[in-house]
């Protein structure tokens, strides 16, 4: 019965330790997850390519069982690729978020020194911005953003004046 009381305390302690983990450490961990995610996507893509090759290798002389096996292999490979891509996307978002946190902390530190000129502050922050910009670029490469179009401006331009 005492082990049941210890379990919530241990869980609370582990959550507190994770929450207290430094942003730098989280960023490092997320970077490792991104690298692992890229490797998983590449491996899954290779499996899909192999499965497609097996499907393309079917001939009129192939059996229904061979076609079924090739189709099943392709289905599993595509599911694994989808899962790997989803995990990679989440890791890249987390890495970007952690880099933003690190940069915000660096800005807070620099802004405490009121004697710095803007040029000096910019110089101190330049190195801190590079990982943030790299994470942003990496995230942008997987994110497709569509600009909203203001149709009301087009509609007004198309209206013909009445005389």
Long-range contacts (C-beta under 8 A, 24 or more apart in sequence): 23-98, 23-101, 23-102, 23-105, 24-102, 26-94, 26-98, 26-101, 27-95, 27-98, 27-99, 27-101, 27-102, 27-131, 30-91, 30-94, 30-95, 30-98, 31-95, 33-87, 33-91, 33-94, 33-95, 34-88, 34-91, 34-92, 34-95, 34-138, 36-91, 37-84, 37-87, 37-88, 37-91, 37-92, 38-88, 40-84, 40-87, 40-88, 41-81, 41-84, 41-85, 41-88, 43-84, 44-77, 44-80, 44-81, 44-83, 44-84, 44-85, 45-81, 47-76, 47-77, 47-80, 47-81, 48-74, 48-77, 48-78, 48-81, 50-77, 51-76, 51-77, 51-78, 88-142, 89-142, 92-135, 92-138, 92-139, 92-142, 93-139, 95-135, 95-138, 95-139, 96-132, 96-135, 96-136, 96-138, 96-139, 98-135, 99-131, 99-132, 99-134, 99-135, 99-136, 100-132, 102-128, 102-131, 102-132, 103-128, 103-129, 103-132
